[in-house]
Each structure stands twice: as C-alpha cells, then as structure tokens.
Amino acid sequence: QVQLVESGGGSVQAGGSLRLSCTVSEYDPYYCMGWIRQGDGKEREVVASFYPYNGDTYYADSVKGRFTISRDNAKQTFDLEMNNLEPEDTAMYYCARGRKRGHCGLPIHIFNSWGQGTQVTVSS
C-alpha cells in the first residue's frame, strides 16, 4: 500500500508563503498526485493536482495564481508552493494519490490514498 508523508506546514501571517512537500513510497508517473485541504467546519477541497506523466496541472479557483504544484526530481517529492496566503487558507493539508492510473483532475473521488496531513495556519 502506497504511503505518503507531508512536511512543511506551519504558521504565517497573511501575505506570507509556505512550501509543502510530499514523499511517496511508490512513484508511478501515471498516478495523479494532489493536495487536498480541510478547514474547521469546511468540506474537503482539492486545491491542486498534478499528472506527472505529461505535467498537466489543475487548480481550484480559490488558489489559482497563488499556489503551484510541482515535482522536485532532485528531492523526489511533490511540492505545493503557496504564496500570498490568506486566513481562508488555514486548514489541514493532505497529500493524496489517485486511485486509477490515467485519471487526474480536481474531483475528490479521484484520490484514495492520503497522508496524515500537515497544518497550515494563516493569521491576519
């Protein structure tokens, strides 16, 4: 069973930046990789996803232009660069892998393997 481990969360002020990283135990470029968040009292939201095979990326409207998902080949991680953070970005962030090779996008049902999560807190 694939294992995912997130790192890089923390507390920042509004307007600041954070970079989250995800290490995957079994790398397969045909599986979608995503970052999903859930704030207190809010529904889970896929904020970004990445299809390694062809580099396609997908972003939720709420983070478009501020967040960037990518693969760091040197570190062998999937990263989420978050800039111009807002208090509304406060949430637990989870790295996730798709359930089926070749399927990628923003619907949450695409993903069936999750990490333990890393907390991001943005203060105003």
Disulfide bonds with the S-S distance in Angstrom:
Cys22-Cys95 1.94
Cys32-Cys104 2.05
